[in-house]
Amino acid sequence: MSELFDFGQQILASQPFSALLGTKLTTFEPGKAVLSLTVRDELKQQHGFVHGGVLVTLPTTP
């Protein structure tokens, strides 16, 4: 992996909420970042949909 990717992983690992969600960095390069997470029951609201807080966290995670 690149130094930039390693740096991105360090940033993500330092964020307790991202760690709680299980967020993974899959791509991190100039102009592009790809994050993923596994949807678990704990991340869903009472009707079975992914909670809105989870959805807005991914695109706003630096």
PyMOL Python script that loads the backbone (N, CA, C, O; Angstrom):
from pymol import cmd

cmd.read_pdbstr("""\
ATOM      1  N   MET A   1       0.827  -1.182   0.000  1.00  0.00           N
ATOM      2  CA  MET A   1       0.000   0.000   0.000  1.00  0.00           C
ATOM      3  C   MET A   1       0.873   1.248   0.000  1.00  0.00           C
ATOM      4  O   MET A   1       2.072   1.184   0.271  1.00  0.00           O
ATOM      5  N   SER A   2       0.265   2.361  -0.302  1.00  0.00           N
ATOM      6  CA  SER A   2       1.007   3.614  -0.366  1.00  0.00           C
ATOM      7  C   SER A   2       1.052   4.304   0.999  1.00  0.00           C
ATOM      8  O   SER A   2       0.294   3.972   1.911  1.00  0.00           O
ATOM      9  N   GLU A   3       1.953   5.263   1.110  1.00  0.00           N
ATOM     10  CA  GLU A   3       2.026   6.054   2.342  1.00  0.00           C
ATOM     11  C   GLU A   3       0.718   6.801   2.567  1.00  0.00           C
ATOM     12  O   GLU A   3       0.257   6.927   3.701  1.00  0.00           O
ATOM     13  N   LEU A   4       0.122   7.295   1.489  1.00  0.00           N
ATOM     14  CA  LEU A   4      -1.145   8.022   1.611  1.00  0.00           C
ATOM     15  C   LEU A   4      -2.237   7.113   2.158  1.00  0.00           C
ATOM     16  O   LEU A   4      -3.003   7.523   3.029  1.00  0.00           O
ATOM     17  N   PHE A   5      -2.318   5.883   1.656  1.00  0.00           N
ATOM     18  CA  PHE A   5      -3.317   4.927   2.145  1.00  0.00           C
ATOM     19  C   PHE A   5      -3.080   4.613   3.619  1.00  0.00           C
ATOM     20  O   PHE A   5      -4.022   4.574   4.410  1.00  0.00           O
ATOM     21  N   ASP A   6      -1.833   4.393   3.980  1.00  0.00           N
ATOM     22  CA  ASP A   6      -1.497   4.120   5.380  1.00  0.00           C
ATOM     23  C   ASP A   6      -1.899   5.291   6.271  1.00  0.00           C
ATOM     24  O   ASP A   6      -2.426   5.093   7.366  1.00  0.00           O
ATOM     25  N   PHE A   7      -1.648   6.514   5.798  1.00  0.00           N
ATOM     26  CA  PHE A   7      -2.043   7.715   6.529  1.00  0.00           C
ATOM     27  C   PHE A   7      -3.559   7.755   6.707  1.00  0.00           C
ATOM     28  O   PHE A   7      -4.049   8.049   7.797  1.00  0.00           O
ATOM     29  N   GLY A   8      -4.297   7.463   5.650  1.00  0.00           N
ATOM     30  CA  GLY A   8      -5.756   7.440   5.722  1.00  0.00           C
ATOM     31  C   GLY A   8      -6.261   6.405   6.719  1.00  0.00           C
ATOM     32  O   GLY A   8      -7.216   6.661   7.452  1.00  0.00           O
ATOM     33  N   GLN A   9      -5.633   5.255   6.747  1.00  0.00           N
ATOM     34  CA  GLN A   9      -6.033   4.218   7.698  1.00  0.00           C
ATOM     35  C   GLN A   9      -5.770   4.662   9.136  1.00  0.00           C
ATOM     36  O   GLN A   9      -6.562   4.365  10.030  1.00  0.00           O
ATOM     37  N   GLN A  10      -4.670   5.365   9.361  1.00  0.00           N
ATOM     38  CA  GLN A  10      -4.364   5.869  10.698  1.00  0.00           C
ATOM     39  C   GLN A  10      -5.415   6.882  11.152  1.00  0.00           C
ATOM     40  O   GLN A  10      -5.857   6.856  12.301  1.00  0.00           O
ATOM     41  N   ILE A  11      -5.806   7.763  10.251  1.00  0.00           N
ATOM     42  CA  ILE A  11      -6.834   8.753  10.586  1.00  0.00           C
ATOM     43  C   ILE A  11      -8.133   8.045  10.955  1.00  0.00           C
ATOM     44  O   ILE A  11      -8.744   8.354  11.978  1.00  0.00           O
ATOM     45  N   LEU A  12      -8.548   7.107  10.129  1.00  0.00           N
ATOM     46  CA  LEU A  12      -9.793   6.389  10.382  1.00  0.00           C
ATOM     47  C   LEU A  12      -9.736   5.624  11.697  1.00  0.00           C
ATOM     48  O   LEU A  12     -10.709   5.616  12.450  1.00  0.00           O
ATOM     49  N   ALA A  13      -8.619   4.986  11.978  1.00  0.00           N
ATOM     50  CA  ALA A  13      -8.467   4.203  13.208  1.00  0.00           C
ATOM     51  C   ALA A  13      -8.493   5.086  14.451  1.00  0.00           C
ATOM     52  O   ALA A  13      -8.822   4.615  15.540  1.00  0.00           O
ATOM     53  N   SER A  14      -8.148   6.363  14.296  1.00  0.00           N
ATOM     54  CA  SER A  14      -8.131   7.275  15.443  1.00  0.00           C
ATOM     55  C   SER A  14      -9.503   7.847  15.763  1.00  0.00           C
ATOM     56  O   SER A  14      -9.652   8.574  16.744  1.00  0.00           O
ATOM     57  N   GLN A  15     -10.495   7.535  14.960  1.00  0.00           N
ATOM     58  CA  GLN A  15     -11.854   8.046  15.158  1.00  0.00           C
ATOM     59  C   GLN A  15     -12.714   6.961  15.829  1.00  0.00           C
ATOM     60  O   GLN A  15     -13.108   5.994  15.178  1.00  0.00           O
ATOM     61  N   PRO A  16     -13.001   7.120  17.116  1.00  0.00           N
ATOM     62  CA  PRO A  16     -13.746   6.088  17.832  1.00  0.00           C
ATOM     63  C   PRO A  16     -15.086   5.722  17.189  1.00  0.00           C
ATOM     64  O   PRO A  16     -15.459   4.549  17.173  1.00  0.00           O
ATOM     65  N   PHE A  17     -15.814   6.712  16.660  1.00  0.00           N
ATOM     66  CA  PHE A  17     -17.120   6.401  16.067  1.00  0.00           C
ATOM     67  C   PHE A  17     -16.962   5.563  14.801  1.00  0.00           C
ATOM     68  O   PHE A  17     -17.743   4.641  14.568  1.00  0.00           O
ATOM     69  N   SER A  18     -15.963   5.874  13.989  1.00  0.00           N
ATOM     70  CA  SER A  18     -15.710   5.074  12.788  1.00  0.00           C
ATOM     71  C   SER A  18     -15.328   3.644  13.165  1.00  0.00           C
ATOM     72  O   SER A  18     -15.739   2.688  12.508  1.00  0.00           O
ATOM     73  N   ALA A  19     -14.537   3.510  14.230  1.00  0.00           N
ATOM     74  CA  ALA A  19     -14.164   2.171  14.703  1.00  0.00           C
ATOM     75  C   ALA A  19     -15.396   1.417  15.214  1.00  0.00           C
ATOM     76  O   ALA A  19     -15.547   0.222  14.960  1.00  0.00           O
ATOM     77  N   LEU A  20     -16.270   2.121  15.931  1.00  0.00           N
ATOM     78  CA  LEU A  20     -17.498   1.503  16.434  1.00  0.00           C
ATOM     79  C   LEU A  20     -18.363   0.977  15.292  1.00  0.00           C
ATOM     80  O   LEU A  20     -18.939  -0.107  15.385  1.00  0.00           O
ATOM     81  N   LEU A  21     -18.447   1.757  14.215  1.00  0.00           N
ATOM     82  CA  LEU A  21     -19.235   1.331  13.061  1.00  0.00           C
ATOM     83  C   LEU A  21     -18.574   0.191  12.294  1.00  0.00           C
ATOM     84  O   LEU A  21     -19.246  -0.566  11.594  1.00  0.00           O
ATOM     85  N   GLY A  22     -17.258   0.071  12.429  1.00  0.00           N
ATOM     86  CA  GLY A  22     -16.525  -0.939  11.662  1.00  0.00           C
ATOM     87  C   GLY A  22     -16.171  -0.447  10.273  1.00  0.00           C
ATOM     88  O   GLY A  22     -16.040  -1.243   9.343  1.00  0.00           O
ATOM     89  N   THR A  23     -16.015   0.859  10.127  1.00  0.00           N
ATOM     90  CA  THR A  23     -15.711   1.462   8.834  1.00  0.00           C
ATOM     91  C   THR A  23     -14.331   1.028   8.350  1.00  0.00           C
ATOM     92  O   THR A  23     -13.365   1.027   9.113  1.00  0.00           O
ATOM     93  N   LYS A  24     -14.253   0.662   7.082  1.00  0.00           N
ATOM     94  CA  LYS A  24     -12.994   0.230   6.465  1.00  0.00           C
ATOM     95  C   LYS A  24     -12.663   1.155   5.306  1.00  0.00           C
ATOM     96  O   LYS A  24     -13.544   1.548   4.540  1.00  0.00           O
ATOM     97  N   LEU A  25     -11.397   1.498   5.183  1.00  0.00           N
ATOM     98  CA  LEU A  25     -10.908   2.282   4.060  1.00  0.00           C
ATOM     99  C   LEU A  25     -10.423   1.307   2.999  1.00  0.00           C
ATOM    100  O   LEU A  25      -9.527   0.503   3.255  1.00  0.00           O
ATOM    101  N   THR A  26     -11.012   1.374   1.806  1.00  0.00           N
ATOM    102  CA  THR A  26     -10.612   0.444   0.752  1.00  0.00           C
ATOM    103  C   THR A  26      -9.791   1.115  -0.340  1.00  0.00           C
ATOM    104  O   THR A  26      -8.978   0.462  -0.994  1.00  0.00           O
ATOM    105  N   THR A  27      -9.996   2.420  -0.543  1.00  0.00           N
ATOM    106  CA  THR A  27      -9.226   3.191  -1.510  1.00  0.00           C
ATOM    107  C   THR A  27      -8.994   4.576  -0.937  1.00  0.00           C
ATOM    108  O   THR A  27      -9.913   5.197  -0.403  1.00  0.00           O
ATOM    109  N   PHE A  28      -7.760   5.061  -1.050  1.00  0.00           N
ATOM    110  CA  PHE A  28      -7.451   6.425  -0.614  1.00  0.00           C
ATOM    111  C   PHE A  28      -6.324   6.932  -1.493  1.00  0.00           C
ATOM    112  O   PHE A  28      -5.167   6.541  -1.337  1.00  0.00           O
ATOM    113  N   GLU A  29      -6.683   7.808  -2.417  1.00  0.00           N
ATOM    114  CA  GLU A  29      -5.720   8.369  -3.349  1.00  0.00           C
ATOM    115  C   GLU A  29      -6.158   9.789  -3.670  1.00  0.00           C
ATOM    116  O   GLU A  29      -7.289  10.163  -3.361  1.00  0.00           O
ATOM    117  N   PRO A  30      -5.303  10.578  -4.274  1.00  0.00           N
ATOM    118  CA  PRO A  30      -5.691  11.963  -4.568  1.00  0.00           C
ATOM    119  C   PRO A  30      -7.028  12.031  -5.320  1.00  0.00           C
ATOM    120  O   PRO A  30      -7.174  11.460  -6.401  1.00  0.00           O
ATOM    121  N   GLY A  31      -7.981  12.726  -4.739  1.00  0.00           N
ATOM    122  CA  GLY A  31      -9.291  12.905  -5.361  1.00  0.00           C
ATOM    123  C   GLY A  31     -10.271  11.771  -5.155  1.00  0.00           C
ATOM    124  O   GLY A  31     -11.388  11.826  -5.671  1.00  0.00           O
ATOM    125  N   LYS A  32      -9.882  10.734  -4.408  1.00  0.00           N
ATOM    126  CA  LYS A  32     -10.784   9.592  -4.260  1.00  0.00           C
ATOM    127  C   LYS A  32     -10.567   8.881  -2.929  1.00  0.00           C
ATOM    128  O   LYS A  32      -9.445   8.524  -2.569  1.00  0.00           O
ATOM    129  N   ALA A  33     -11.660   8.688  -2.214  1.00  0.00           N
ATOM    130  CA  ALA A  33     -11.646   7.884  -0.988  1.00  0.00           C
ATOM    131  C   ALA A  33     -12.856   6.972  -1.027  1.00  0.00           C
ATOM    132  O   ALA A  33     -13.968   7.422  -1.303  1.00  0.00           O
ATOM    133  N   VAL A  34     -12.651   5.706  -0.755  1.00  0.00           N
ATOM    134  CA  VAL A  34     -13.749   4.740  -0.724  1.00  0.00           C
ATOM    135  C   VAL A  34     -13.764   4.093   0.655  1.00  0.00           C
ATOM    136  O   VAL A  34     -12.780   3.500   1.098  1.00  0.00           O
ATOM    137  N   LEU A  35     -14.910   4.226   1.321  1.00  0.00           N
ATOM    138  CA  LEU A  35     -15.124   3.626   2.635  1.00  0.00           C
ATOM    139  C   LEU A  35     -16.207   2.568   2.519  1.00  0.00           C
ATOM    140  O   LEU A  35     -17.095   2.667   1.672  1.00  0.00           O
ATOM    141  N   SER A  36     -16.128   1.557   3.372  1.00  0.00           N
ATOM    142  CA  SER A  36     -17.181   0.539   3.391  1.00  0.00           C
ATOM    143  C   SER A  36     -17.431   0.122   4.832  1.00  0.00           C
ATOM    144  O   SER A  36     -16.601   0.332   5.716  1.00  0.00           O
ATOM    145  N   LEU A  37     -18.578  -0.465   5.037  1.00  0.00           N
ATOM    146  CA  LEU A  37     -18.875  -1.072   6.330  1.00  0.00           C
ATOM    147  C   LEU A  37     -19.881  -2.185   6.124  1.00  0.00           C
ATOM    148  O   LEU A  37     -20.648  -2.181   5.162  1.00  0.00           O
ATOM    149  N   THR A  38     -19.866  -3.125   7.029  1.00  0.00           N
ATOM    150  CA  THR A  38     -20.813  -4.226   6.995  1.00  0.00           C
ATOM    151  C   THR A  38     -22.050  -3.808   7.777  1.00  0.00           C
ATOM    152  O   THR A  38     -21.955  -3.397   8.933  1.00  0.00           O
ATOM    153  N   VAL A  39     -23.207  -3.917   7.141  1.00  0.00           N
ATOM    154  CA  VAL A  39     -24.462  -3.559   7.803  1.00  0.00           C
ATOM    155  C   VAL A  39     -24.811  -4.660   8.798  1.00  0.00           C
ATOM    156  O   VAL A  39     -24.960  -5.829   8.442  1.00  0.00           O
ATOM    157  N   ARG A  40     -24.936  -4.243  10.063  1.00  0.00           N
ATOM    158  CA  ARG A  40     -25.310  -5.163  11.140  1.00  0.00           C
ATOM    159  C   ARG A  40     -26.623  -4.694  11.748  1.00  0.00           C
ATOM    160  O   ARG A  40     -27.021  -3.542  11.570  1.00  0.00           O
ATOM    161  N   ASP A  41     -27.287  -5.576  12.456  1.00  0.00           N
ATOM    162  CA  ASP A  41     -28.554  -5.213  13.090  1.00  0.00           C
ATOM    163  C   ASP A  41     -28.413  -3.994  13.999  1.00  0.00           C
ATOM    164  O   ASP A  41     -29.339  -3.191  14.111  1.00  0.00           O
ATOM    165  N   GLU A  42     -27.256  -3.854  14.647  1.00  0.00           N
ATOM    166  CA  GLU A  42     -27.034  -2.731  15.560  1.00  0.00           C
ATOM    167  C   GLU A  42     -27.017  -1.393  14.830  1.00  0.00           C
ATOM    168  O   GLU A  42     -27.173  -0.347  15.459  1.00  0.00           O
ATOM    169  N   LEU A  43     -26.832  -1.411  13.526  1.00  0.00           N
ATOM    170  CA  LEU A  43     -26.770  -0.181  12.738  1.00  0.00           C
ATOM    171  C   LEU A  43     -28.104   0.149  12.061  1.00  0.00           C
ATOM    172  O   LEU A  43     -28.198   1.099  11.284  1.00  0.00           O
ATOM    173  N   LYS A  44     -29.128  -0.643  12.364  1.00  0.00           N
ATOM    174  CA  LYS A  44     -30.444  -0.433  11.757  1.00  0.00           C
ATOM    175  C   LYS A  44     -31.401   0.200  12.756  1.00  0.00           C
ATOM    176  O   LYS A  44     -31.269   0.039  13.969  1.00  0.00           O
ATOM    177  N   GLN A  45     -32.370   0.928  12.202  1.00  0.00           N
ATOM    178  CA  GLN A  45     -33.408   1.480  13.065  1.00  0.00           C
ATOM    179  C   GLN A  45     -34.535   0.444  13.205  1.00  0.00           C
ATOM    180  O   GLN A  45     -34.437  -0.664  12.679  1.00  0.00           O
ATOM    181  N   GLN A  46     -35.585   0.814  13.908  1.00  0.00           N
ATOM    182  CA  GLN A  46     -36.629  -0.149  14.272  1.00  0.00           C
ATOM    183  C   GLN A  46     -37.381  -0.773  13.093  1.00  0.00           C
ATOM    184  O   GLN A  46     -38.016  -1.816  13.251  1.00  0.00           O
ATOM    185  N   HIS A  47     -37.315  -0.143  11.904  1.00  0.00           N
ATOM    186  CA  HIS A  47     -38.008  -0.688  10.738  1.00  0.00           C
ATOM    187  C   HIS A  47     -37.089  -1.499   9.826  1.00  0.00           C
ATOM    188  O   HIS A  47     -37.494  -1.930   8.747  1.00  0.00           O
ATOM    189  N   GLY A  48     -35.854  -1.702  10.269  1.00  0.00           N
ATOM    190  CA  GLY A  48     -34.935  -2.550   9.524  1.00  0.00           C
ATOM    191  C   GLY A  48     -34.047  -1.836   8.519  1.00  0.00           C
ATOM    192  O   GLY A  48     -33.250  -2.474   7.830  1.00  0.00           O
ATOM    193  N   PHE A  49     -34.176  -0.517   8.429  1.00  0.00           N
ATOM    194  CA  PHE A  49     -33.341   0.256   7.516  1.00  0.00           C
ATOM    195  C   PHE A  49     -32.088   0.738   8.239  1.00  0.00           C
ATOM    196  O   PHE A  49     -32.098   0.917   9.457  1.00  0.00           O
ATOM    197  N   VAL A  50     -31.012   0.946   7.485  1.00  0.00           N
ATOM    198  CA  VAL A  50     -29.801   1.484   8.087  1.00  0.00           C
ATOM    199  C   VAL A  50     -30.117   2.865   8.649  1.00  0.00           C
ATOM    200  O   VAL A  50     -30.737   3.691   7.978  1.00  0.00           O
ATOM    201  N   HIS A  51     -29.692   3.106   9.862  1.00  0.00           N
ATOM    202  CA  HIS A  51     -29.961   4.372  10.551  1.00  0.00           C
ATOM    203  C   HIS A  51     -29.350   5.530   9.770  1.00  0.00           C
ATOM    204  O   HIS A  51     -28.255   5.403   9.222  1.00  0.00           O
ATOM    205  N   GLY A  52     -30.047   6.649   9.719  1.00  0.00           N
ATOM    206  CA  GLY A  52     -29.574   7.819   8.992  1.00  0.00           C
ATOM    207  C   GLY A  52     -28.226   8.323   9.473  1.00  0.00           C
ATOM    208  O   GLY A  52     -27.438   8.834   8.676  1.00  0.00           O
ATOM    209  N   GLY A  53     -27.947   8.188  10.759  1.00  0.00           N
ATOM    210  CA  GLY A  53     -26.662   8.616  11.285  1.00  0.00           C
ATOM    211  C   GLY A  53     -25.502   7.850  10.680  1.00  0.00           C
ATOM    212  O   GLY A  53     -24.418   8.399  10.482  1.00  0.00           O
ATOM    213  N   VAL A  54     -25.734   6.580  10.390  1.00  0.00           N
ATOM    214  CA  VAL A  54     -24.707   5.759   9.744  1.00  0.00           C
ATOM    215  C   VAL A  54     -24.510   6.232   8.308  1.00  0.00           C
ATOM    216  O   VAL A  54     -23.382   6.356   7.831  1.00  0.00           O
ATOM    217  N   LEU A  55     -25.623   6.494   7.629  1.00  0.00           N
ATOM    218  CA  LEU A  55     -25.548   6.897   6.225  1.00  0.00           C
ATOM    219  C   LEU A  55     -24.813   8.215   6.026  1.00  0.00           C
ATOM    220  O   LEU A  55     -24.051   8.360   5.070  1.00  0.00           O
ATOM    221  N   VAL A  56     -25.032   9.179   6.918  1.00  0.00           N
ATOM    222  CA  VAL A  56     -24.361  10.475   6.745  1.00  0.00           C
ATOM    223  C   VAL A  56     -22.928  10.454   7.261  1.00  0.00           C
ATOM    224  O   VAL A  56     -22.145  11.348   6.941  1.00  0.00           O
ATOM    225  N   THR A  57     -22.580   9.462   8.042  1.00  0.00           N
ATOM    226  CA  THR A  57     -21.212   9.377   8.542  1.00  0.00           C
ATOM    227  C   THR A  57     -20.231   9.028   7.435  1.00  0.00           C
ATOM    228  O   THR A  57     -19.141   9.598   7.382  1.00  0.00           O
ATOM    229  N   LEU A  58     -20.585   8.114   6.560  1.00  0.00           N
ATOM    230  CA  LEU A  58     -19.640   7.673   5.520  1.00  0.00           C
ATOM    231  C   LEU A  58     -19.186   8.814   4.610  1.00  0.00           C
ATOM    232  O   LEU A  58     -17.982   8.985   4.420  1.00  0.00           O
ATOM    233  N   PRO A  59     -20.102   9.603   4.040  1.00  0.00           N
ATOM    234  CA  PRO A  59     -19.601  10.656   3.155  1.00  0.00           C
ATOM    235  C   PRO A  59     -18.970  11.843   3.883  1.00  0.00           C
ATOM    236  O   PRO A  59     -18.335  12.680   3.242  1.00  0.00           O
ATOM    237  N   THR A  60     -19.127  11.935   5.187  1.00  0.00           N
ATOM    238  CA  THR A  60     -18.556  13.078   5.908  1.00  0.00           C
ATOM    239  C   THR A  60     -17.312  12.712   6.700  1.00  0.00           C
ATOM    240  O   THR A  60     -16.741  13.569   7.374  1.00  0.00           O
ATOM    241  N   THR A  61     -16.880  11.462   6.635  1.00  0.00           N
ATOM    242  CA  THR A  61     -15.680  11.043   7.352  1.00  0.00           C
ATOM    243  C   THR A  61     -14.452  11.528   6.601  1.00  0.00           C
ATOM    244  O   THR A  61     -14.267  11.188   5.432  1.00  0.00           O
ATOM    245  N   PRO A  62     -13.603  12.325   7.261  1.00  0.00           N
ATOM    246  CA  PRO A  62     -12.420  12.842   6.564  1.00  0.00           C
ATOM    247  C   PRO A  62     -11.371  11.768   6.358  1.00  0.00           C
ATOM    248  O   PRO A  62     -10.315  12.038   5.786  1.00  0.00           O
TER     249      PRO A  62
END
""", "prot")
cmd.dss("prot")
cmd.show_as("cartoon", "prot")
cmd.util.cbc("prot")
cmd.orient("prot")
